[in-house]
Amino acid sequence: MSAFDAGDMAEAAEDACGPTSVGRVGLRIGAIFIILATSLVGTLFPILSKRVSVLRRAVPGWIFEFAKFFGSGVILATGLIHLLEPAVDAIGEGSTRSAGGCINDAWGEYPYAFAICLISLFLTFVTQICAFRLGTARLAKLGVKASPHIHVVGHPGHVQEQDRAATIPGPAAESNGEADSLEKGDYAKDAEVESQHFHDASEQNPFVAQLLGVATLEFGVILHSVIIGLTLSTTEDDGFTTLFVVIIFHQMFEGLGLGTRLSFLKLDPAWSWIPWVGALLYSLCTPIGMAVGLGVREGLSMSGATASVTSGVLDAFSSGILLYTATVELLAHEFIFNKFYHTCSWKRLFFSLVCFAAGAGIMALLGKWA
């Protein structure tokens, strides 16, 4: 390489690592409120559909089930396509100074993004198993059993209708709820098997473990959302519109997955605020990240060394959380360990898998632009 070429590369790297020139501030400020609104729509729809009697009666069980499995697919694709891949780009060999990037060359000597993802995944697992043991022991001391109404992997139609029948004692209430909520034909045939699974499996899932599972998912999604907000607010004008449109759908779909999980937590009245707070936290994180990015836009570049390493580490850490949640909490518990899917009709299984694939596929496609 000639001295002239080396000088050009150094100059280009300096430009890439410097502050980003951003305009259209009015549009960027408006984008904060648009993304806040779309995030709220995605997260609140499942919660409102479960808790508002008019919506609960109006929304068919299959729509809620579609939202549930579609959201699960979104979460898996987010962990791989929207978190791990950008983390590799941010703290991988291609972003080192010798390759024309901004970060120290030491980051290119080892696949740090994958290592951080692995550590995060393992820590999530250890946290879950410890919380499960501690929660079970605590409940045993109090003489309390896990409530059958908090089983996160139960099906939406059944959970939905147990709320309606809660005031009617005895088996008749349960069967009446199932008959109303499950659609005719294939859904009705599966109701009895589903009910048995719902009660059997829930006894093995203490409240603490259920709540921690949703909290873990929320934590991973929130970290990701802040980075999204910072990135969008500091993106140069020529790429802002495309990224903005993609992130609108991204936040809505991801919110749908999180909101569905929050809506499945059947809590005591004293804890009924948890789903609402969870939805609000998720919806606020990206707008807050955008507001911070706009406030420091003159001195911040997401391609700069500090910002690149920070976003890469956080993305890799979040990807481990979401990959664990998607594969263990959602896929394994929903399908493999779920006795309902061992005996239900192939049509019902196919529907659930198609919903999951649709969520993962659409979210993966959005990764082409964001």
C-alpha positions in Angstrom: 0.0 0.0 0.0 1.4 3.4 -1.0 1.7 6.3 1.4 -1.0 8.1 -0.7 -3.4 5.2 -0.3 -2.7 4.9 3.4 -3.4 8.6 3.8 -6.7 8.3 2.0 -7.7 5.4 4.2 -6.8 7.3 7.4 -8.8 10.3 6.2 -11.8 8.2 5.4 -11.6 6.4 8.7 -11.4 9.8 10.5 -14.5 11.0 8.6 -16.4 7.8 9.5 -15.6 8.1 13.1 -16.5 11.7 13.5 -19.8 13.2 14.5 -22.7 12.6 12.1 -24.3 15.5 10.3 -28.0 15.3 10.8 -30.8 17.5 9.6 -34.6 17.4 9.3 -34.8 17.9 13.1 -38.6 18.5 12.9 -39.2 15.1 11.3 -36.9 13.4 13.8 -38.8 15.0 16.7 -42.1 13.9 15.2 -40.7 10.4 14.7 -40.3 10.1 18.5 -44.1 10.4 19.0 -44.9 8.2 16.1 -42.7 5.4 17.3 -44.1 5.8 20.9 -47.6 5.4 19.5 -46.9 2.4 17.4 -45.0 0.7 20.2 -47.9 1.3 22.5 -50.3 -0.2 20.0 -48.2 -3.3 19.6 -47.8 -3.9 23.4 -51.2 -2.8 24.6 -53.4 -4.7 22.1 -52.9 -8.1 23.7 -53.2 -6.7 27.2 -56.4 -4.8 26.4 -57.8 -7.8 24.6 -57.5 -9.9 27.8 -58.6 -7.3 30.3 -61.3 -5.2 28.6 -64.5 -7.3 28.6 -65.8 -5.8 25.2 -62.5 -6.6 23.5 -62.2 -10.0 25.2 -65.6 -11.0 23.8 -64.9 -9.5 20.4 -61.5 -10.9 19.7 -61.6 -14.6 18.5 -59.2 -17.1 20.2 -57.3 -17.8 17.0 -56.4 -14.1 16.6 -54.9 -14.0 20.0 -53.0 -17.3 19.3 -51.8 -15.8 16.0 -50.4 -12.8 17.9 -48.8 -15.0 20.5 -46.8 -17.2 18.0 -46.2 -14.4 15.6 -44.6 -12.5 18.4 -42.5 -15.5 19.4 -41.1 -15.7 15.9 -40.3 -11.9 16.0 -38.4 -12.4 19.2 -36.2 -15.2 17.8 -35.4 -13.2 14.6 -34.7 -10.1 16.6 -32.0 -12.0 18.6 -30.3 -13.3 15.6 -30.8 -10.8 12.8 -31.3 -7.5 14.6 -28.9 -8.0 17.5 -26.2 -10.6 17.0 -25.4 -9.7 13.4 -25.1 -5.9 14.2 -23.0 -6.8 17.2 -20.6 -8.7 15.0 -20.4 -5.7 12.7 -19.8 -3.2 15.5 -17.1 -5.0 17.4 -15.8 -7.4 14.7 -12.7 -7.4 12.5 -14.4 -5.3 9.8 -14.7 -2.3 12.2 -11.1 -2.2 13.3 -8.8 0.6 12.4 -6.7 -1.6 10.1 -9.9 -2.4 8.1 -10.8 1.3 7.9 -13.1 1.3 11.0 -12.8 3.1 14.3 -12.2 0.5 17.0 -9.0 -0.9 18.3 -7.5 -3.7 16.3 -7.6 -6.0 19.4 -11.3 -6.4 18.8 -10.6 -8.2 15.6 -8.4 -10.9 17.2 -11.4 -12.8 18.7 -15.1 -13.2 18.0 -16.1 -11.1 21.0 -19.7 -10.6 19.9 -20.3 -14.4 20.0 -18.5 -14.8 23.3 -20.6 -12.0 24.9 -23.8 -13.6 23.5 -22.7 -17.0 25.0 -22.0 -15.5 28.4 -25.3 -13.7 28.4 -27.2 -16.8 27.4 -25.5 -18.8 30.2 -26.1 -16.1 32.8 -29.8 -16.0 31.8 -30.0 -19.7 32.3 -28.3 -19.6 35.7 -30.5 -16.7 36.8 -33.6 -18.6 35.8 -32.8 -21.8 37.5 -31.7 -20.0 40.7 -34.8 -17.9 40.8 -36.9 -21.0 40.2 -35.3 -22.8 43.2 -35.5 -19.8 45.5 -39.1 -19.0 44.4 -40.2 -22.5 44.9 -38.6 -22.7 48.4 -40.1 -19.3 49.4 -43.6 -20.4 48.3 -43.2 -23.7 50.1 -42.4 -21.9 53.3 -45.5 -19.7 52.9 -47.6 -22.8 52.1 -48.6 -21.4 48.7 -48.8 -23.3 45.5 -48.3 -21.9 42.0 -51.6 -20.5 40.7 -52.9 -22.3 37.6 -53.8 -19.0 36.1 -50.2 -17.8 35.7 -49.0 -20.5 33.3 -47.3 -18.5 30.5 -47.4 -21.3 27.9 -51.1 -22.0 28.1 -53.1 -21.2 25.0 -54.7 -17.8 24.7 -58.2 -19.0 24.0 -58.3 -21.0 27.2 -56.6 -18.4 29.4 -58.9 -15.8 28.0 -62.0 -17.6 28.9 -60.9 -18.6 32.4 -61.1 -15.0 33.2 -64.8 -15.0 32.2 -65.6 -18.1 34.2 -63.6 -17.2 37.3 -66.6 -16.3 39.3 -68.4 -19.6 38.6 -67.1 -22.4 40.9 -66.6 -25.9 39.8 -65.7 -27.8 36.6 -68.7 -26.4 34.7 -67.2 -23.0 34.7 -64.1 -24.2 33.0 -65.8 -26.2 30.4 -68.2 -23.4 29.6 -65.3 -21.0 29.2 -63.6 -23.4 26.8 -66.7 -23.9 24.7 -67.1 -20.2 24.3 -63.5 -19.3 23.6 -62.2 -22.0 21.3 -63.3 -21.8 17.8 -65.5 -24.5 16.3 -64.2 -27.6 14.7 -60.5 -28.2 15.3 -60.3 -25.7 18.2 -63.2 -27.3 20.0 -61.8 -30.8 19.6 -58.6 -29.8 21.3 -60.2 -28.0 24.3 -60.3 -31.0 26.7 -56.6 -31.9 26.1 -55.6 -28.3 26.4 -57.3 -27.8 29.7 -55.6 -30.9 31.2 -52.2 -29.7 30.1 -52.9 -26.2 31.4 -53.5 -27.3 34.9 -50.8 -30.1 35.0 -48.0 -27.9 33.7 -48.9 -24.8 35.7 -48.3 -26.7 38.9 -44.6 -26.9 37.9 -44.2 -23.2 37.2 -44.0 -21.0 40.4 -45.1 -17.4 40.1 -41.6 -16.1 40.6 -40.2 -18.2 37.7 -43.1 -17.1 35.4 -42.6 -13.4 36.3 -38.8 -13.7 35.9 -39.2 -15.2 32.5 -41.2 -12.2 31.2 -38.9 -9.8 33.1 -35.9 -11.3 31.4 -37.5 -10.9 28.0 -38.4 -7.3 28.8 -34.8 -6.5 29.9 -33.3 -7.8 26.7 -35.8 -6.0 24.5 -35.3 -2.7 26.5 -31.6 -2.7 26.0 -32.1 -3.2 22.3 -34.7 -0.5 22.0 -32.5 2.2 23.5 -29.8 1.4 21.0 -32.4 1.5 18.2 -33.5 5.0 19.3 -29.9 6.3 19.4 -29.1 4.9 16.0 -32.3 6.3 14.4 -31.8 9.8 15.8 -28.2 10.0 14.6 -28.6 8.4 11.2 -27.7 10.7 8.3 -30.5 12.2 6.3 -30.2 10.0 3.2 -30.9 6.8 5.2 -33.3 8.2 7.8 -36.6 7.7 6.1 -36.0 4.0 5.2 -34.7 3.2 8.7 -37.6 5.1 10.3 -40.3 3.2 8.4 -38.6 -0.2 9.1 -38.3 0.6 12.8 -42.0 1.5 13.0 -42.9 -2.1 12.0 -40.0 -3.5 14.1 -41.2 -1.9 17.3 -44.8 -2.8 16.7 -44.1 -6.5 16.0 -41.6 -6.8 18.9 -44.1 -5.1 21.1 -46.8 -7.6 20.0 -44.5 -10.4 21.1 -43.8 -8.8 24.5 -47.4 -7.7 25.1 -48.7 -11.1 24.5 -46.4 -12.6 27.1 -47.3 -9.8 29.6 -51.0 -10.5 29.0 -50.6 -14.1 30.0 -49.6 -13.2 33.5 -52.7 -13.8 35.6 -51.8 -11.8 38.7 -53.3 -11.0 42.0 -55.0 -7.6 42.2 -52.0 -6.2 44.1 -49.8 -7.1 41.1 -52.1 -6.3 38.3 -50.1 -3.2 37.3 -47.1 -5.2 36.1 -48.3 -5.8 32.5 -49.2 -2.1 32.1 -45.8 -0.9 33.4 -44.0 -3.5 31.3 -45.8 -2.2 28.2 -45.1 1.4 29.1 -41.4 0.8 29.7 -40.9 -0.9 26.4 -42.8 1.8 24.5 -40.8 4.6 26.1 -37.3 3.2 25.6 -36.9 3.8 21.9 -38.3 7.4 22.1 -36.0 8.1 25.1 -33.0 6.8 23.1 -34.1 9.0 20.2 -34.4 12.1 22.4 -31.0 11.5 23.9 -29.5 11.0 20.4 -31.1 14.3 19.2 -29.8 16.1 22.2 -26.2 15.1 21.6 -26.3 14.7 17.8 -23.6 17.3 17.1 -21.1 15.3 19.1 -22.2 11.7 18.7 -21.6 9.2 15.9 -22.8 5.7 16.3 -19.9 4.6 14.1 -17.4 6.2 16.5 -15.2 4.0 18.6 -16.9 4.4 22.0 -20.4 4.3 20.6 -19.6 1.3 18.3 -18.1 -0.7 21.2 -21.0 0.2 23.5 -23.7 -0.7 21.1 -21.9 -3.9 20.0 -21.5 -5.1 23.5 -25.1 -4.3 24.5 -26.5 -5.8 21.3 -24.5 -9.0 21.9 -25.6 -9.2 25.5 -29.2 -8.6 24.5 -29.0 -11.3 21.8 -28.1 -13.9 24.3 -31.1 -13.0 26.5 -33.5 -13.1 23.6 -32.1 -16.3 22.1 -32.4 -18.1 25.4 -36.0 -16.7 25.9 -37.0 -17.6 22.3 -35.6 -21.1 22.2 -36.3 -22.2 25.8 -39.2 -20.2 27.2 -41.1 -19.9 23.9 -40.1 -22.7 21.5 -39.3 -25.6 23.9 -42.1 -24.8 26.5 -44.7 -24.0 23.8 -44.2 -27.0 21.6 -41.8 -29.7 22.8 -42.8 -29.8 26.5 -46.4 -28.9 25.9 -48.5 -32.0 26.0 -51.2 -30.3 24.2 -49.1 -30.3 21.0 -48.3 -34.0 21.5 -52.0 -34.9 20.8 -53.7 -32.0 19.1 -54.6 -32.2 15.4 -52.0 -31.6 12.7 -54.0 -28.7 11.5 -53.7 -26.9 14.9 -50.0 -27.6 15.1 -49.5 -26.4 11.5 -51.4 -23.1 12.2 -49.1 -22.4 15.2 -46.0 -23.2 13.3 -47.0 -21.0 10.3 -47.7 -18.1 12.7 -44.3 -18.5 14.3 -42.6 -18.8 10.9 -44.4 -15.7 9.6 -43.2 -13.6 12.6 -39.6 -14.8 12.2 -39.6 -14.4 8.4 -41.1 -10.9 8.4 -38.7 -9.7 11.1 -35.7 -11.3 9.3 -36.8 -9.5 6.1 -36.8 -6.2 7.9 -33.2 -6.9 8.8 -32.3 -6.1 5.2 -32.9 -2.4 5.9 -32.3 -2.1 9.7 
